[in-house]
Amino acid sequence: MTRVLGVDGGGTHTRAVLADSDGRILSSSTGASINPRHHDRATLGQRLEALTQAAIGEQGPIGAVFLGLGGVSTAADAAEVEAIA
């Protein structure tokens, strides 16, 4: 079964959802903001890792990941987030 992780990061909080290939939500987690305009790279990395690990747990390998983050509006912003991820 393919698992997909989606992350919705805003200025106040962030939510991660793990779903299967049929769209069924397997687990989710909520954490602090990971807006790259508000936090440094180390903080973003730590928060993203904790949030995604909480959502993934022992569910096994992930087939795809989508990050939708507030504050990412340029190619340079996207490259920075990709490097963190």
C-alpha positions as CSV (number, residue, x, y, z in Angstrom):
1,M,0.0,0.0,0.0
2,T,1.4,3.4,-1.0
3,R,1.3,6.0,1.8
4,V,1.3,9.8,1.1
5,L,2.3,12.5,3.6
6,G,0.8,16.0,3.3
7,V,2.0,18.9,5.3
8,D,0.1,22.2,5.6
9,G,2.3,24.8,7.3
10,G,1.0,28.2,8.2
11,G,2.0,31.1,10.4
12,T,0.4,29.8,13.6
13,H,0.4,26.0,13.3
14,T,1.2,23.1,11.0
15,R,-0.7,19.9,10.3
16,A,0.7,16.7,8.8
17,V,-1.6,14.0,7.5
18,L,-0.6,10.5,6.4
19,A,-3.1,8.8,4.0
20,D,-3.2,5.7,1.9
21,S,-3.6,5.5,-1.9
22,D,-7.4,5.5,-1.5
23,G,-7.3,8.8,0.5
24,R,-8.1,7.2,3.9
25,I,-6.4,9.2,6.7
26,L,-4.1,6.8,8.6
27,S,-2.8,9.3,11.1
28,S,-2.2,13.0,11.7
29,S,-0.3,15.4,13.9
30,T,-0.3,19.1,14.7
31,G,2.6,21.3,15.6
32,A,4.0,24.8,15.7
33,S,4.4,27.1,12.7
34,I,7.0,26.2,10.1
35,N,6.7,29.4,8.0
36,P,10.2,30.1,6.7
37,R,9.7,33.8,6.9
38,H,9.2,33.6,10.7
39,H,11.8,31.0,11.8
40,D,15.4,30.1,11.1
41,R,16.5,27.0,9.1
42,A,17.4,24.9,12.2
43,T,14.0,25.6,13.9
44,L,12.2,24.7,10.7
45,G,14.1,21.4,10.3
46,Q,13.5,20.4,13.9
47,R,9.8,21.2,13.8
48,L,9.2,19.6,10.4
49,E,11.0,16.4,11.5
50,A,9.1,16.1,14.8
51,L,5.8,16.8,13.1
52,T,6.3,14.3,10.3
53,Q,7.7,11.6,12.6
54,A,4.6,12.0,14.8
55,A,2.3,11.5,11.8
56,I,4.3,8.6,10.2
57,G,5.0,6.7,13.4
58,E,5.4,3.0,12.6
59,Q,3.4,3.2,9.4
60,G,6.3,2.2,7.1
61,P,7.7,3.8,4.0
62,I,6.2,6.8,2.3
63,G,5.6,7.0,-1.4
64,A,5.2,10.7,-1.8
65,V,5.3,13.9,0.3
66,F,3.7,17.2,-0.3
67,L,4.6,20.4,1.6
68,G,2.3,23.4,1.3
69,L,3.8,26.2,3.4
70,G,2.8,29.8,3.9
71,G,5.6,32.2,3.2
72,V,7.0,30.2,0.3
73,S,6.4,32.5,-2.7
74,T,9.6,32.4,-4.8
75,A,11.8,29.7,-6.4
76,A,14.5,30.6,-3.9
77,D,12.0,30.1,-1.0
78,A,11.1,26.7,-2.5
79,A,14.7,25.7,-2.8
80,E,15.4,26.6,0.8
81,V,12.4,24.5,2.0
82,E,13.5,21.6,-0.2
83,A,17.0,21.7,1.3
84,I,15.5,21.6,4.8
85,A,13.2,18.8,4.0
